[in-house]
């Protein structure tokens, strides 16, 4: 299985249908579509999953802040048709749109002229963000690589960087739970804020993403032990974004199906306690 995959409904090059087809070709029994601030690709992926024999888990990836760090929270088994949930995600997407406009304004101050329309064309139906700006910079010849766009212009501490709207951790866990899902801390080894885990557990977090391309063996072992200590489910995935970034490809970080069984049990337990 691969429980952390993005589609072009956020910042991947692959449509939800293509994501499922690739998963099927690679022999994956189940995947989760976890787009940033969006569940727009879940229905299409689910339909293709039925056709291809791949179980598709509805997911989302939210960004939260503790005041110091940008931390990602994965929501699994969220009801993608829940209207209140969709309204909140729409609010986040509108904030993303405003952020991109501010980034483009900063780029213009640097004599880098990127039109909003070109970024929107790249994003298509997706939740617009910096990767789409990076691709526009690449297409316009201002940079030679995707990574250079972040390093020179739009990455953290770069001249055209604009912070994104972040949820409080409490609001993120509440939102995922209200949509019937369970919350999992994404790639904790990349942010190194393990001091927040006890608080997150108190707020309702149910799991930790242990397997990730940026987690080496010692990191996997460490978070396995941490999950056991707090009674948390372990999950994992490739964090695939298609070929837009240097992230690994679909299925490159596989997890056993027993993980999904444990995740489903956590959902059932959470639902029973509501």
N, C-alpha and C positions, 0 to 999 in steps of 0.2 A: 504494500500500500504506500501511498504518498499523500499525507494529510496537510500539505501546505503548498498550494499551487495558485498562481495568479493567472487571470485571463485578460483580454483586452477591454474588459469592463472596468479595469483599473490601469495597471501599467505594464502589461505584457503585450507581446506581439500576436499571441495566439487567441483565437476565438474560443469560447467555452466548448464548442463542438470539436474544434481541433485538439483542445486539451484532452478531451475524453478519448478521441481516436488514437492519439499518441500513447495514452495510458493503456489502452487496449492492446495496441501493437507491442507494448513492452511487457504485457502479461500481468498488469496490475489488477487485483480483484476490486480494489476500492480506492477512491481519491476524495479529497475535499477541495472545493473551490473556495479560496479565501481571499477575495479581492479587498483592496483598501477601501473602506467606507462604502462598500457596495455589495449588494446581493443580486444585481441585475443579470449576472450570468448563470445563476443557479438553475433556473428553469430549463434553459437551453441545454446545459450540461446534463441535467437529469434525464431529459428526453433522449439525448444521445447515449447516455449510459444504459438506458433500457434497451436501446437498439444494439449496443456493443457488448452488453453483459458486464458492465462496470458499475459498481455501486457508487453513487455520488452523494457525498455528505454536504449539506448546505453549511457554508461558513462565511466568515467575515474577519477582517483584520482591522482593529482600531488602534489609534495612537493615544497614549495617555502621558501625562506629565506629573512628576512629583516636585516640580520646580527646578530640577537640575538635569533630568534626563528625559529623552524621548523614548518611551517604552511601548512596545507593541503587544497587544492582547488579541489572541485568536478566540473567536466565538464559534463553537461547533453546534450543529443541529438547531440553529436559529430558524424561526419560522419566517422564511423570506417573503411571505405574503402578508405578514402582520403590518397593518397600516401605520400604527404608531411608530413601529420600528423603522419603516420606510421613510416616514416624515423626518425622523432624527437623522437618518443617513443622508437625506436630501439636504438637510441643513449643513451637514459636513461637506457635501459636494459643492454647495454654493460658496462655502468658505474657501474651498480649494480653488474655485474659479477666481475669487477676489485675490487670492494669494498669487496666482499666476499673473494676473494683471499688474500687481505690484512688482513682481520679479521682472516683467518686461519693461516696466517704467525705469527700473534701476539699470537694466541693460542698455536702454536708450541713453542714459546718462553716461554710460561707458562707450557710447558711439557704436553700440551693437544693436542693430535694428531688426527685431523679430516681430512680425505681425501676429496679433492674437489669432487671426483666422487660420494661419498656418499651424499653430499649436492645436487649435480645435480640430483641424482636419486630421492631424496625427492621432489625437485622443479618440476621435470618432465618438462612440457612445460611452467611452470609459470615464472613470472618475479622474479628472484632469489633475496633473501634478508635475513635479520637476522632471521626471524622465521624458515627458513629452516636450518640455522646453529644451532639454538636452538634445533630443533628436532633431528638433528644429534648428538648433545651433549647428549640429553636424551637417544637416541638409543644406544649410546656407553657407557652409564653408568657413565658419568662424572657428571651428575646432576640427581636429582630425579624428578624434575618438570620443565615444560616449563618456568615458572616464575623464577626459580632459575638460569637457563641459562642466562637470561638477567641480573639478579641481580649480579651474581658472575663474569660473563665474558663479555657479549656483549652489555649490556645496557649502557645508557649515564653514563659517568664517570667511567665505569668499565674498567678493564685493556686491554681488547681486542676490545674495541669500536673503530670504524673507522667512521668518518662523511661521510654522503652520498652526492652525487652531488645534489645541489639544484638550481632550477631556480630562477631568479628574479621574483617578483610578476608580473611585467609588461610583461615579456616573457610568463608567464603561462596564463595570461588572453588573450594575443595576440594569443597564440597557440590554445586555446580552441575556441576562436572566429573564427579563420581562418578555423577551421574544422566544422564550422556551429553551434557550441554549445554555451551554456551560462554557466557562472561561478558562483559557490556558495561556500561560506566560510564554510568549514567542522568543526563540533564540536568546535565552538569558545570558549566555556566554559572551554575546556581543555588546551587552550594555553593562554587565558586571555590577548590578545593583541587587545582589542577593539579600542585602539588608532589608529590602522591601517585601520579601516573600512572606514573612510572618503576618504582616499587615494585609497583604493581598489574600492570604488564606482566610483571615478574619472577615474580609469583605466578600468572600464567596468564591475565590478562585479554586478550580477543581483539578488543574493539571499544569505540567511543565513540558515544554517542547525540549526533549532531550536530544533527539537525533536531528542534526542540522549540518549543512555543508561547512559551516564555520566552527563546528564543535569537533575537536579532535578526540581521540579515545579517552584521554584523561578527563576531558570536560564531560563527555558522555557518562563516564563512571561517576564523576562527582555529582552530576545532577540526578542520576539514578538514585544515589544514596540520599540526596536531599529530598527527592520526591517520596521516598520510602519513609523518611523521618516525619514528614508532614501528612502522610496518607494521601498523596496526590497521584492522579493518573499520569502516565508518561505518554507523550506523543512524539511525532517527528515527521519531517518531510523535506523536500528539496528546496522549497522557497523559490520555485522556478518562475521566471519572468519571460519565458521564451528566450530569444537571442538578444534581447535589448540590453541586458546587463551581463556581468560576469558570473551571475548566479548559476548554479548547476541546473541540469536539465531534468525534466519530469522523470521520476523513478530512480534518480541517481542516489537518493537517500531513502531507502526502503525500510519500512517498519512492519513487524509481523501483524497478522490479522487479529491476534489476541489483544492488541492495543485498542482496536476499534471496539471489541467486545467490552473491554473495561470502560471505554468512553461511553458506550451506550448504557452501561450499568450506572455510571455517574449521572447521566441524563435522567434515567428512570428514578434514581434516588432523589435527585434534586426536584423533579416534578412532584414526587410524592410528599415532599416536605413543604411545598408551597401552600 
